[in-house]
Amino acid sequence: MNYLVNSTLVIAILATIACQTNMSAKESAALYSQGQNPPGGKTVVKTDAEWKKQLTPDQYEVLRKHGTERAGTSPLLNVHEDGTFYCAGCHNPLFSYKTKFESGTGWPSFYEPISKNAVKVGKDNSYGMDRDEVLCSVCNGHLGHVFNDGPKPTGLRYCMNGVAMTFAKK
């Protein structure tokens, strides 16, 4: 019995460590608390084969393999119309056009998500860098990264891969 309790405790601690987010981005945005339900309480889980069938090769590379599109290639970069940006994987609403701004980076940038539980932020230590990765809270698709060099009122820059999103006009 003690072995089962100790094993469960170790698993819970490891899961907590693995899910920790960068506190500076989390605190300054108050975006996502661990354990908070995604929008509508739904999650989308699919097999790799199902994702490959649904997504274009570029969408699959970014959303499922944590890739990055080339700067300046997204058709969403210059979209400034009244509407909503959605996850290309699950159609979860991510950002309002009202929070989009020109960052000069070559990727669509926003200063806050459409709701506090639309995205979640986690650690990304790939390529020898320490960054805050932004994931869709419904399908866990990789969307981009968030940086602490954005405009007011949040001071954040959600640097998103346009291929990971779709846009719908109001």
C-alpha positions as CSV (number, residue, x, y, z in Angstrom):
1,M,0.0,0.0,0.0
2,N,2.8,2.4,0.9
3,Y,4.5,1.6,-2.4
4,L,1.3,2.6,-4.3
5,V,0.9,5.9,-2.3
6,N,4.6,6.8,-2.8
7,S,4.4,5.9,-6.5
8,T,1.3,8.1,-6.9
9,L,3.0,10.9,-5.1
10,V,6.2,10.7,-7.2
11,I,4.1,10.7,-10.4
12,A,2.1,13.7,-9.2
13,I,5.3,15.6,-8.4
14,L,6.9,14.8,-11.8
15,A,3.7,15.8,-13.6
16,T,3.7,19.1,-11.8
17,I,7.3,19.8,-12.6
18,A,6.8,18.9,-16.3
19,C,3.8,21.2,-16.6
20,Q,5.3,24.2,-14.9
21,T,5.2,27.4,-16.9
22,N,7.5,30.4,-16.9
23,M,6.2,32.5,-14.0
24,S,7.1,35.9,-15.5
25,A,4.8,35.4,-18.5
26,K,2.2,33.6,-16.4
27,E,2.1,36.3,-13.7
28,S,2.2,39.3,-16.1
29,A,-0.6,38.0,-18.2
30,A,-2.6,36.0,-15.6
31,L,-3.4,33.7,-18.6
32,Y,-3.7,30.1,-17.6
33,S,-3.6,28.3,-14.3
34,Q,-2.7,24.7,-14.3
35,G,-5.8,22.5,-14.0
36,Q,-8.1,25.2,-15.5
37,N,-10.6,23.8,-18.0
38,P,-10.1,24.7,-21.7
39,P,-12.9,26.6,-23.3
40,G,-16.2,24.7,-23.1
41,G,-14.4,22.1,-20.9
42,K,-13.5,20.2,-24.1
43,T,-10.2,18.7,-25.3
44,V,-9.4,17.3,-28.7
45,V,-7.2,14.2,-28.9
46,K,-6.4,12.5,-32.2
47,T,-3.9,10.0,-33.5
48,D,-1.0,11.2,-35.5
49,A,-2.6,9.6,-38.6
50,E,-5.8,11.6,-37.9
51,W,-3.9,14.9,-37.6
52,K,-2.0,14.2,-40.8
53,K,-5.2,13.5,-42.7
54,Q,-6.9,16.7,-41.3
55,L,-4.0,19.2,-41.6
56,T,-2.0,20.5,-44.5
57,P,1.7,19.5,-44.3
58,D,2.7,23.0,-43.1
59,Q,0.0,23.0,-40.4
60,Y,1.0,19.5,-39.3
61,E,4.7,20.5,-39.0
62,V,3.9,23.6,-36.9
63,L,0.9,22.4,-34.8
64,R,2.0,18.8,-34.1
65,K,5.8,18.8,-34.5
66,H,6.4,22.3,-33.0
67,G,7.9,23.7,-36.2
68,T,8.0,27.4,-37.2
69,E,6.9,29.0,-40.5
70,R,9.3,31.3,-42.2
71,A,9.0,34.9,-41.2
72,G,6.8,37.0,-43.6
73,T,5.1,34.0,-45.3
74,S,1.8,34.0,-43.4
75,P,-1.2,35.4,-45.2
76,L,-2.6,36.3,-41.7
77,L,0.3,38.7,-41.2
78,N,-1.5,41.6,-42.8
79,V,-5.1,40.7,-41.7
80,H,-6.5,43.6,-39.7
81,E,-10.3,43.1,-40.3
82,D,-12.9,42.7,-37.7
83,G,-12.9,39.0,-36.8
84,T,-11.4,36.2,-34.8
85,F,-8.3,34.0,-35.2
86,Y,-8.9,30.3,-34.5
87,C,-6.7,27.3,-34.0
88,A,-6.3,25.5,-37.4
89,G,-6.4,22.2,-35.6
90,C,-9.5,22.4,-33.5
91,H,-11.2,25.8,-34.3
92,N,-10.7,27.0,-30.7
93,P,-11.0,30.9,-30.7
94,L,-7.5,32.2,-29.9
95,F,-7.2,36.0,-30.6
96,S,-9.4,38.9,-31.5
97,Y,-8.3,41.3,-34.3
98,K,-8.5,44.0,-31.6
99,T,-5.4,42.7,-29.9
100,K,-3.3,42.3,-33.1
101,F,-0.4,44.7,-33.6
102,E,2.5,45.2,-36.0
103,S,5.6,43.8,-34.2
104,G,7.9,44.0,-37.2
105,T,9.0,40.3,-36.6
106,G,7.3,38.8,-39.7
107,W,4.8,36.8,-37.7
108,P,1.2,37.7,-36.6
109,S,1.5,39.2,-33.1
110,F,-1.1,39.9,-30.4
111,Y,-0.9,41.3,-26.9
112,E,-3.4,39.0,-25.3
113,P,-5.5,35.9,-26.1
114,I,-9.3,36.2,-26.6
115,S,-9.9,34.6,-23.2
116,K,-7.6,33.6,-20.3
117,N,-8.1,29.9,-21.0
118,A,-7.8,30.0,-24.8
119,V,-4.1,29.2,-24.7
120,K,-1.6,27.7,-22.2
121,V,2.0,28.7,-21.8
122,G,4.8,26.2,-21.2
123,K,8.6,25.9,-21.3
124,D,10.4,25.5,-24.6
125,N,14.2,24.8,-24.3
126,S,14.7,23.7,-27.8
127,Y,17.7,25.0,-29.9
128,G,19.5,26.0,-26.7
129,M,17.0,28.8,-26.0
130,D,14.8,29.4,-22.9
131,R,11.4,30.5,-24.3
132,D,7.7,30.4,-23.3
133,E,5.8,28.2,-25.8
134,V,2.1,29.0,-26.5
135,L,-0.1,26.0,-27.0
136,C,-3.8,25.7,-27.9
137,S,-5.6,24.8,-24.6
138,V,-8.0,22.5,-26.5
139,C,-5.8,20.4,-28.8
140,N,-2.3,21.2,-27.4
141,G,-1.2,22.4,-30.8
142,H,2.0,24.5,-31.0
143,L,1.0,28.0,-31.9
144,G,4.2,30.0,-31.3
145,H,5.9,31.8,-28.4
146,V,5.2,34.7,-26.0
147,F,7.7,37.3,-25.1
148,N,7.8,40.1,-22.5
149,D,8.5,42.9,-25.1
150,G,5.0,43.7,-26.3
151,P,2.8,46.9,-26.1
152,K,0.6,48.0,-23.3
153,P,-1.7,47.0,-21.6
154,T,-0.1,43.6,-21.1
155,G,3.5,44.1,-22.2
156,L,3.4,40.8,-23.9
157,R,4.0,39.7,-27.5
158,Y,2.3,36.5,-28.6
159,C,4.3,35.8,-31.7
160,M,2.2,33.2,-33.5
161,N,2.7,31.0,-36.6
162,G,0.0,32.1,-39.0
163,V,-0.2,28.6,-40.5
164,A,-1.4,27.4,-37.1
165,M,-4.4,29.6,-37.2
166,T,-7.4,30.4,-39.4
167,F,-9.3,33.7,-39.5
168,A,-13.0,34.4,-39.8
169,K,-14.5,37.8,-40.4
170,K,-17.3,39.0,-38.3
